[in-house]
Amino acid sequence: MDNNTQHKLVVVVGSVREGRFGPVVGSWVAEQARRHGGFEVEIVDLADFDIPTALPDAHPKLAADSYPRPAAMAPLTAALQGADAFLVVTPEYNHSYPASLKAAIDWHYTQWAAKPVAFVSYGGAAGGRHAVLHLENVLTELHAVTIRDGLAFPLYYANWQDGRPLDPEAPGYAKSLLEQLSWWAGALRTAREAAPYPA
């Protein structure tokens, strides 16, 4: 696929806890996206940023570019702003997703709007599905388009080896997810270029 038709995909690694598995999953799924050929891939690891949980009084939608984010957050904001699509990698903590991911989402608003978001989750028996259900609700509120097909890795600690899932079907599932994500990325980019999204 020609670089001019590639979509900018940001893979967000949502966990920042010690001993986290997220970077392993993030690296693998980024590799699948590069092999797909339809994406220019950037991994954004939230552990690389200081993301406060205390927010300004201003609303990010109304303040737009003047929203008072910390200067150190600028690279994160720029990555989200420049993305055509997102792939969020999340574990499941207490039947939901990490506070670090919620904080990163809440510091932004228009950066998510009218863009597709797919999910790759991991955890215990549920494979992180509870976290994804909550994320779908939050990101829909921000006018993102969540992708139906996702990847979930139950009992990841027993089902990965050498940085890869043991399930031989996993690359095929990833390809299906990426096909849907690529379609939505192209359709929504065309729509945003034709007219501003009325968020």
Order of alpha helices (4+ residues) and beta strands (2+ residues): beta-alpha-beta-alpha-alpha-beta-alpha-beta-alpha-beta-beta-alpha-beta-beta-alpha
